[in-house]
Amino acid sequence: MTHLQHHARERHAPPDGQLLRYSDGRPITARRYDHLWHRIGRHLSWVSAQGISTHWLRHTTLTWVERNFGYAIARAYAGHAETTGDAGTTTTYVRASLTEVAAALAALTGEAHPCA
């Protein structure tokens, strides 16, 4: 987290905007993410063999959050706090607080979170 915070300061990432940025401060693109995973896969064969990607990490992280903290917190963690579409009546009633989402992040990273 310390390195990500340093990157954000160095690249002038806005607090509510995309974190990873080019050296000139522009947000990196989806194409850049794809290229990074391709490069990582050349050095770590298991990354290529398992099809690791940004989406894979998101899916795996959200699965872990759901299993350990519940559906509502995983939904909020993913940024899906508001019901969209017909996801079922239960989603109307389940909500997670910022404190609960921060606690999940703290547990996942092993680092304290100021909102937890």
Backbone as ProteinMPNN parsed JSONL, in Angstrom:
{"seq_chain_A": "MTHLQHHARERHAPPDGQLLRYSDGRPITARRYDHLWHRIGRHLSWVSAQGISTHWLRHTTLTWVERNFGYAIARAYAGHAETTGDAGTTTTYVRASLTEVAAALAALTGEAHPCA", "coords_chain_A": {"N_chain_A": [[0.825, -1.178, 0.0], [1.98, 1.183, 0.704], [3.695, 1.64, -1.452], [1.843, 1.978, -3.505], [0.571, 4.299, -2.625], [2.719, 6.073, -2.815], [3.121, 5.996, -5.586], [0.696, 7.155, -6.41], [0.943, 9.764, -5.379], [3.277, 10.622, -6.733], [2.479, 10.49, -9.403], [0.37, 12.163, -9.474], [-2.318, 11.314, -9.004], [-5.793, 11.689, -8.72], [-7.664, 11.701, -5.627], [-10.156, 10.426, -5.858], [-10.022, 9.177, -8.262], [-8.682, 7.162, -10.992], [-5.997, 5.044, -10.069], [-3.487, 3.869, -11.126], [-1.101, 5.227, -13.297], [0.45, 6.739, -16.199], [3.828, 8.047, -16.511], [3.53, 10.734, -17.136], [1.215, 11.4, -15.876], [-1.245, 10.733, -17.009], [-4.093, 8.53, -16.903], [-3.571, 4.978, -16.996], [-4.424, 2.789, -19.704], [-6.912, 0.272, -20.619], [-5.714, -1.333, -22.49], [-3.036, -1.058, -21.785], [-3.01, -2.337, -19.288], [-3.507, -4.972, -20.203], [-1.148, -5.386, -21.693], [0.775, -5.249, -19.641], [0.142, -7.587, -18.149], [0.743, -9.495, -20.068], [3.535, -9.123, -20.306], [4.323, -9.759, -17.661], [3.563, -12.438, -17.651], [5.492, -13.518, -19.356], [7.68, -13.673, -17.72], [6.834, -15.016, -15.482], [5.744, -18.045, -15.679], [3.461, -19.322, -14.661], [1.582, -17.3, -14.477], [0.829, -16.796, -17.098], [-0.045, -19.393, -17.779], [-2.239, -19.761, -16.061], [-3.885, -17.776, -16.878], [-3.945, -15.261, -15.681], [-5.171, -12.065, -14.988], [-6.209, -8.6, -14.809], [-8.958, -8.642, -14.464], [-9.267, -11.277, -13.534], [-7.962, -11.062, -11.047], [-9.707, -9.257, -9.784], [-12.089, -10.781, -9.719], [-11.248, -12.978, -8.121], [-10.535, -11.667, -5.746], [-13.013, -10.511, -4.992], [-14.498, -12.831, -4.62], [-13.182, -13.909, -2.385], [-13.715, -11.873, -0.499], [-16.53, -12.045, -0.389], [-16.855, -14.681, 0.623], [-15.701, -14.439, 3.131], [-16.817, -12.182, 4.36], [-19.408, -11.772, 3.499], [-22.25, -11.336, 1.258], [-23.363, -8.69, 0.879], [-21.273, -6.982, 1.634], [-19.285, -7.731, -0.174], [-20.508, -6.911, -2.527], [-20.601, -4.114, -2.158], [-17.863, -3.647, -1.901], [-17.06, -4.173, -4.478], [-18.044, -1.993, -5.691], [-20.663, -2.006, -6.337], [-22.843, -1.031, -4.911], [-25.367, 0.058, -5.236], [-28.486, -1.173, -6.279], [-28.864, -2.573, -9.436], [-30.742, -3.341, -12.24], [-32.465, -6.527, -12.29], [-31.616, -8.057, -9.811], [-32.623, -9.498, -7.815], [-34.825, -9.605, -4.99], [-33.702, -9.579, -2.434], [-31.332, -8.103, -2.607], [-32.204, -5.53, -2.419], [-32.465, -5.059, 0.248], [-30.066, -5.61, 1.555], [-27.19, -4.025, 2.672], [-23.924, -2.619, 2.866], [-21.76, -0.978, 5.095], [-19.353, 1.727, 4.9], [-17.429, 1.307, 6.836], [-17.545, -1.483, 7.162], [-16.694, -2.372, 4.636], [-14.139, -1.287, 4.6], [-13.034, -2.757, 6.702], [-12.968, -5.296, 5.543], [-11.091, -4.842, 3.501], [-8.85, -4.235, 5.084], [-8.484, -6.711, 6.347], [-7.908, -8.309, 4.13], [-5.513, -7.181, 3.135], [-3.883, -7.105, 5.354], [-3.186, -4.804, 6.567], [-3.739, -1.879, 8.542], [-6.702, 0.115, 8.285], [-7.876, 3.396, 7.992], [-10.645, 3.827, 8.096], [-11.718, 1.58, 9.139]], "CA_chain_A": [[0.0, 0.0, 0.0], [2.901, 2.322, 0.739], [4.17, 1.872, -2.824], [0.725, 2.52, -4.277], [0.394, 5.696, -2.196], [3.824, 6.815, -3.408], [2.811, 6.108, -7.012], [-0.403, 8.123, -6.551], [1.496, 11.116, -5.165], [4.252, 10.917, -7.783], [1.795, 10.616, -10.701], [-0.728, 13.126, -9.275], [-3.624, 10.658, -9.148], [-6.801, 12.3, -7.846], [-8.103, 10.76, -4.593], [-11.337, 9.674, -6.26], [-9.83, 8.768, -9.648], [-7.884, 5.967, -11.269], [-4.71, 5.07, -9.389], [-2.309, 3.609, -11.954], [-0.959, 6.274, -14.294], [1.722, 6.894, -16.889], [4.706, 9.01, -15.839], [3.052, 12.101, -17.362], [0.009, 11.603, -15.092], [-2.453, 10.207, -17.653], [-4.471, 7.188, -16.438], [-3.24, 3.931, -17.955], [-5.593, 2.287, -20.422], [-7.155, -1.174, -20.553], [-4.691, -1.951, -23.34], [-1.8, -1.085, -20.996], [-3.165, -3.438, -18.33], [-3.305, -6.217, -20.955], [0.275, -5.492, -22.024], [1.504, -5.555, -18.405], [-0.047, -9.002, -17.827], [1.508, -10.265, -21.056], [4.95, -9.037, -19.9], [4.485, -10.529, -16.426], [3.458, -13.843, -18.039], [6.758, -13.965, -19.961], [8.645, -13.9, -16.641], [6.233, -15.964, -14.545], [4.964, -18.92, -16.556], [2.172, -19.649, -14.062], [0.65, -16.207, -14.778], [0.327, -17.085, -18.435], [-0.748, -20.674, -17.772], [-3.504, -19.628, -15.336], [-4.684, -16.7, -17.47], [-4.079, -14.189, -14.696], [-5.418, -10.749, -15.565], [-6.819, -7.679, -13.861], [-10.302, -9.173, -14.198], [-9.087, -12.472, -12.705], [-7.68, -10.598, -9.688], [-10.95, -8.696, -9.246], [-12.988, -11.898, -9.438], [-10.705, -13.742, -6.999], [-10.636, -10.832, -4.548], [-14.418, -10.403, -4.605], [-14.911, -14.138, -4.101], [-12.647, -14.0, -1.027], [-14.476, -10.945, 0.355], [-17.867, -12.615, -0.187], [-16.774, -15.868, 1.477], [-15.285, -14.078, 4.483], [-17.556, -11.054, 4.925], [-20.798, -11.804, 3.079], [-22.648, -10.828, -0.049], [-23.548, -7.232, 0.854], [-19.964, -6.329, 1.706], [-18.618, -7.976, -1.461], [-21.161, -6.041, -3.501], [-20.121, -2.743, -1.931], [-16.428, -3.671, -2.189], [-16.939, -4.141, -5.935], [-18.602, -0.742, -6.182], [-22.016, -2.292, -6.8], [-23.681, -0.806, -3.733], [-26.741, 0.344, -5.644], [-29.111, -2.236, -7.064], [-29.101, -2.285, -10.849], [-31.371, -4.484, -12.889], [-33.254, -7.433, -11.459], [-30.673, -8.959, -9.149], [-33.342, -10.206, -6.76], [-35.387, -8.737, -3.956], [-32.812, -9.497, -1.271], [-30.333, -7.051, -2.78], [-32.815, -4.266, -2.015], [-32.392, -4.917, 1.702], [-28.728, -5.781, 2.128], [-26.272, -2.913, 2.432], [-22.706, -2.649, 3.673], [-21.262, 0.355, 5.429], [-17.951, 1.994, 4.572], [-16.635, 0.66, 7.878], [-17.487, -2.918, 6.867], [-15.863, -2.555, 3.442], [-12.761, -1.0, 5.029], [-12.588, -3.902, 7.509], [-12.638, -6.37, 4.596], [-9.832, -4.469, 2.869], [-7.795, -4.389, 6.088], [-8.247, -8.144, 6.527], [-7.29, -8.822, 2.907], [-4.146, -6.687, 2.982], [-3.104, -7.226, 6.59], [-2.798, -3.444, 6.976], [-4.805, -1.104, 9.158], [-7.386, 1.07, 7.416], [-8.405, 4.441, 8.878], [-12.106, 3.782, 8.189], [-12.161, 0.307, 9.73]], "C_chain_A": [[0.877, 1.252, 0.0], [3.388, 2.664, -0.668], [3.059, 2.444, -3.708], [0.465, 3.982, -3.912], [1.494, 6.577, -2.787], [3.567, 7.044, -4.9], [1.736, 7.179, -7.231], [0.103, 9.552, -6.378], [2.396, 11.524, -6.319], [3.58, 11.195, -9.128], [0.567, 11.528, -10.625], [-2.098, 12.514, -9.531], [-4.62, 11.336, -8.215], [-7.318, 11.278, -6.84], [-9.304, 9.902, -4.998], [-11.243, 9.189, -7.712], [-8.996, 7.518, -9.769], [-6.495, 6.11, -10.67], [-3.525, 4.942, -10.348], [-2.263, 4.57, -13.138], [0.408, 6.201, -14.961], [2.541, 7.953, -16.175], [4.276, 10.453, -16.055], [1.727, 12.384, -16.653], [-1.273, 11.109, -15.728], [-2.793, 8.831, -17.095], [-4.061, 6.134, -17.469], [-4.537, 3.358, -18.532], [-5.764, 0.784, -20.203], [-6.111, -1.922, -21.376], [-3.361, -2.064, -22.58], [-1.86, -2.187, -19.943], [-2.901, -4.774, -19.025], [-1.826, -6.443, -21.257], [1.099, -5.843, -20.785], [1.362, -7.034, -18.039], [0.681, -9.9, -18.811], [2.993, -10.281, -20.679], [5.212, -9.851, -18.64], [4.464, -12.017, -16.749], [4.71, -14.38, -18.703], [7.789, -14.302, -18.889], [8.149, -14.923, -15.616], [5.284, -16.856, -15.336], [3.587, -19.245, -15.982], [1.138, -18.549, -14.315], [0.008, -16.451, -16.138], [-0.52, -18.358, -18.437], [-2.12, -20.574, -17.106], [-4.407, -18.535, -15.91], [-4.926, -15.551, -16.512], [-4.224, -12.855, -15.429], [-5.99, -9.844, -14.479], [-8.217, -8.175, -13.495], [-10.234, -10.402, -13.291], [-8.831, -12.068, -11.252], [-8.937, -10.04, -9.026], [-11.906, -9.819, -8.846], [-12.532, -12.668, -8.197], [-10.833, -12.96, -5.696], [-12.083, -10.744, -4.066], [-14.966, -11.721, -4.075], [-14.437, -14.291, -2.663], [-13.435, -13.1, -0.072], [-15.861, -11.519, 0.631], [-17.83, -13.795, 0.777], [-16.48, -15.501, 2.934], [-16.134, -12.998, 5.144], [-19.01, -10.978, 4.479], [-21.06, -11.056, 1.784], [-22.722, -9.307, -0.103], [-22.213, -6.511, 0.85], [-19.199, -6.544, 0.403], [-19.204, -7.073, -2.539], [-20.68, -4.601, -3.372], [-18.637, -2.634, -2.256], [-16.191, -3.546, -3.691], [-17.431, -2.824, -6.523], [-20.005, -0.915, -6.717], [-23.024, -2.076, -5.674], [-25.128, -0.524, -4.093], [-27.259, -0.785, -6.508], [-29.327, -1.762, -8.489], [-29.697, -3.517, -11.48], [-32.162, -5.316, -11.907], [-32.337, -8.467, -10.834], [-31.356, -9.738, -8.032], [-33.757, -9.256, -5.659], [-34.437, -8.553, -2.785], [-31.812, -8.36, -1.398], [-30.887, -5.678, -2.424], [-32.569, -3.995, -0.535], [-30.997, -5.033, 2.292], [-27.827, -4.637, 1.702], [-25.057, -3.092, 3.337], [-22.263, -1.219, 3.924], [-19.811, 0.504, 4.97], [-17.039, 1.31, 5.58], [-16.478, -0.833, 7.604], [-16.6, -3.205, 5.653], [-14.396, -2.314, 3.795], [-12.205, -2.146, 5.867], [-12.208, -5.081, 6.607], [-11.306, -6.084, 3.914], [-8.663, -4.643, 3.836], [-7.458, -5.872, 6.306], [-7.521, -8.741, 5.326], [-5.822, -8.436, 2.808], [-3.269, -6.881, 4.201], [-2.599, -5.88, 7.084], [-3.995, -2.742, 7.572], [-5.419, -0.153, 8.124], [-8.031, 2.116, 8.319], [-9.917, 4.423, 9.028], [-12.622, 2.521, 8.86], [-12.29, 0.418, 11.242]], "O_chain_A": [[0.544, 2.254, -0.632], [3.483, 3.837, -1.03], [3.314, 3.296, -4.559], [0.173, 4.803, -4.781], [1.229, 7.702, -3.211], [3.771, 8.145, -5.412], [1.855, 8.008, -8.132], [-0.267, 10.445, -7.141], [2.293, 12.64, -6.829], [4.049, 12.03, -9.901], [-0.183, 11.65, -11.594], [-2.941, 13.119, -10.194], [-4.321, 11.537, -7.038], [-7.404, 10.094, -7.167], [-9.447, 8.774, -4.527], [-12.253, 8.834, -8.32], [-8.644, 6.889, -8.77], [-5.884, 7.176, -10.754], [-2.656, 5.813, -10.378], [-3.234, 4.715, -13.88], [1.376, 5.69, -14.399], [2.019, 8.679, -15.329], [4.615, 11.319, -15.249], [1.168, 13.471, -16.798], [-2.305, 11.065, -15.059], [-1.889, 8.036, -16.835], [-4.185, 6.36, -18.672], [-5.599, 3.439, -17.916], [-4.878, 0.115, -19.671], [-5.678, -3.012, -21.001], [-2.648, -3.057, -22.722], [-0.875, -2.894, -19.728], [-2.163, -5.611, -18.506], [-1.314, -7.551, -21.098], [2.025, -6.651, -20.869], [2.344, -7.673, -17.66], [1.185, -10.957, -18.43], [3.635, -11.331, -20.726], [6.215, -10.559, -18.558], [5.251, -12.782, -16.191], [4.976, -15.58, -18.629], [8.675, -15.125, -19.119], [8.943, -15.606, -14.968], [4.154, -16.466, -15.629], [2.636, -19.426, -16.743], [-0.059, -18.833, -14.364], [-1.206, -16.326, -16.299], [-1.595, -18.388, -19.036], [-3.065, -21.233, -17.541], [-5.552, -18.381, -15.484], [-5.992, -14.936, -16.528], [-3.486, -12.566, -16.371], [-6.225, -10.288, -13.355], [-8.606, -8.127, -12.328], [-11.052, -10.551, -12.383], [-9.406, -12.651, -10.332], [-9.205, -10.313, -7.855], [-12.467, -9.799, -7.75], [-13.343, -12.973, -7.322], [-11.195, -13.522, -4.663], [-12.351, -10.884, -2.873], [-15.809, -11.726, -3.177], [-15.194, -14.75, -1.808], [-13.782, -13.517, 1.033], [-16.322, -11.485, 1.772], [-18.684, -13.899, 1.657], [-16.95, -16.167, 3.857], [-16.166, -12.909, 6.371], [-19.776, -10.189, 5.031], [-20.243, -10.278, 1.293], [-22.198, -8.696, -1.035], [-22.043, -5.526, 0.13], [-18.532, -5.627, -0.076], [-18.471, -6.533, -3.368], [-20.386, -3.949, -4.374], [-18.2, -1.635, -2.826], [-15.241, -2.894, -4.126], [-17.256, -2.567, -7.714], [-20.493, -0.071, -7.468], [-23.955, -2.865, -5.514], [-26.027, -0.842, -3.315], [-26.544, -1.293, -7.373], [-29.896, -0.696, -8.726], [-29.202, -4.624, -11.272], [-32.49, -4.856, -10.814], [-32.288, -9.615, -11.274], [-30.716, -10.558, -7.372], [-33.117, -8.23, -5.427], [-34.38, -7.47, -2.203], [-31.477, -7.717, -0.403], [-30.118, -4.755, -2.155], [-32.475, -2.842, -0.115], [-30.767, -4.596, 3.419], [-27.718, -4.322, 0.517], [-25.156, -3.647, 4.432], [-22.384, -0.358, 3.052], [-19.134, -0.485, 4.689], [-15.987, 0.788, 5.211], [-15.395, -1.387, 7.792], [-15.841, -4.174, 5.651], [-13.516, -3.047, 3.344], [-11.024, -2.474, 5.754], [-11.235, -5.783, 6.881], [-10.48, -6.984, 3.765], [-7.606, -5.142, 3.45], [-6.289, -6.237, 6.432], [-6.629, -9.575, 5.482], [-4.982, -9.258, 2.443], [-2.044, -6.829, 4.099], [-1.696, -5.816, 7.918], [-5.132, -2.976, 7.162], [-4.738, 0.317, 7.213], [-8.667, 1.763, 9.312], [-10.433, 4.961, 10.008], [-13.818, 2.398, 9.122], [-12.651, -0.556, 11.903]]}, "name": "protein", "num_of_chains": 1, "seq": "MTHLQHHARERHAPPDGQLLRYSDGRPITARRYDHLWHRIGRHLSWVSAQGISTHWLRHTTLTWVERNFGYAIARAYAGHAETTGDAGTTTTYVRASLTEVAAALAALTGEAHPCA"}
